[in-house]
Amino acid sequence: MASKTAVIAWGSGEDGQLGIGNNEEREWVCAIKALQTETVRSVVAGSRNSLAICDDGKLFTWGWNQRGTLGHPPETKTETIPSQVKALANVKIVQAAIGGWHCLAVDDQGRAYAWGGNEYGQCGEEPERKDDTGRPLKRDIIIPQRCASKLSVRQVAAGGTHSVVLTREGHVWTWGQPWPPGDIKQISTPMRVQGLERVRIIAVGAFHNLALLEDGILWAWGNNEYGQLGTGDTQPRSQPIPVQGLSGLTLVDIAAGGWHSTALTDDGEVYGWGRGEHGRLGFGDDKSSKMVPQRVQLLVEEDIIQFGRGDHGRLGYGRKVTTGHPSEVPINLPPPKNLSGGETDGRWCAKFVACGGRHTLATVEWHPDES
């Protein structure tokens, strides 16, 4: 029988980030054929590029590559077909992240890697040269290299110009430019974030950070101009502070967009806060920002949904509009063939979804009908 899994993409393809061999925009989901022989466990969608991690630890990248963000030479403008990162072929990658124009990955031994744009030290390389004003000059990293080499890393997260890692001991470390350039001095080497112990999950936006502790309390720090820290105000925080309005809830996952944040409870409830423009929070409007977490009422009793800004076809249902209302994405792919060459009965079900700047990726699995 043909493969029962697939990787799908939709939205803007101007930089090849859809991985379908061209730079076209897709309003409906389409399969990434170059990955059909691989068993992909997860995908990551960046602002203008994408990556996929396979069960066997192979890492594939595609899309925008002018800063070396794809991790393999030569440095090209864009690449429209996924290709393996050869520099990491001898290790088993288990998780990865895409930042503004740099990428991070971690292998099954807890070793972290970085590549791409590095002018703020976000790849963790020590300053080598200085400009006329005495400021360090950072070179782009075309080939993935080790970073945070003294740490045993469990998870990596990449911001606009900074990097964050969660160690196996439950501590959080960061480096690069954690605030908009000019607001605070960049950190050239990893520095531990004080006040956080027993951290389970981290999530990073453009310039804000989230950390979910094992006791279920969510902490946030960084920029806060849209209320993305969930503290009830728009004051930035240089040190972690608990997110308000989530007491009594059991959180199981968190995610951060550029300027907004989301959390998922064990009851399947979704909470959002931060920048609300373009309907990214899913509250039924397209402008209002929220300074404390609020439950997305439109997702109550729903299973798999997608919401947010709708131009470039990124919502995956053929509508070039902005909507604050969650809508189901139809997965209209051909069914796999059975041993006799015929089509099997069943449906494609989403397993993992990743949202980028103007495109979306997902892994799907075929569920045959019960006979």
Secondary structure as GFF3:
##gff-version 3
##sequence-region A 1 371
A	DSSP	beta_strand	5	11	.	.	.	ID=ss1
A	DSSP	beta_strand	26	31	.	.	.	ID=ss2
A	DSSP	three_ten_helix	33	35	.	.	.	ID=ss3
A	DSSP	beta_strand	40	45	.	.	.	ID=ss4
A	DSSP	beta_strand	49	54	.	.	.	ID=ss5
A	DSSP	beta_strand	59	64	.	.	.	ID=ss6
A	DSSP	beta_strand	78	84	.	.	.	ID=ss7
A	DSSP	three_ten_helix	86	88	.	.	.	ID=ss8
A	DSSP	beta_strand	93	98	.	.	.	ID=ss9
A	DSSP	beta_strand	102	107	.	.	.	ID=ss10
A	DSSP	beta_strand	112	116	.	.	.	ID=ss11
A	DSSP	beta_strand	129	130	.	.	.	ID=ss12
A	DSSP	beta_strand	136	137	.	.	.	ID=ss13
A	DSSP	beta_strand	141	147	.	.	.	ID=ss14
A	DSSP	beta_strand	153	158	.	.	.	ID=ss15
A	DSSP	beta_strand	162	167	.	.	.	ID=ss16
A	DSSP	beta_strand	172	176	.	.	.	ID=ss17
A	DSSP	beta_strand	187	192	.	.	.	ID=ss18
A	DSSP	beta_strand	199	204	.	.	.	ID=ss19
A	DSSP	beta_strand	208	213	.	.	.	ID=ss20
A	DSSP	beta_strand	218	222	.	.	.	ID=ss21
A	DSSP	beta_strand	237	242	.	.	.	ID=ss22
A	DSSP	beta_strand	251	256	.	.	.	ID=ss23
A	DSSP	beta_strand	260	265	.	.	.	ID=ss24
A	DSSP	beta_strand	270	274	.	.	.	ID=ss25
A	DSSP	three_ten_helix	277	279	.	.	.	ID=ss26
A	DSSP	beta_strand	290	295	.	.	.	ID=ss27
A	DSSP	three_ten_helix	297	299	.	.	.	ID=ss28
A	DSSP	beta_strand	306	308	.	.	.	ID=ss29
A	DSSP	three_ten_helix	311	313	.	.	.	ID=ss30
A	DSSP	beta_strand	323	327	.	.	.	ID=ss31
A	DSSP	beta_strand	346	355	.	.	.	ID=ss32
A	DSSP	beta_strand	359	368	.	.	.	ID=ss33
###
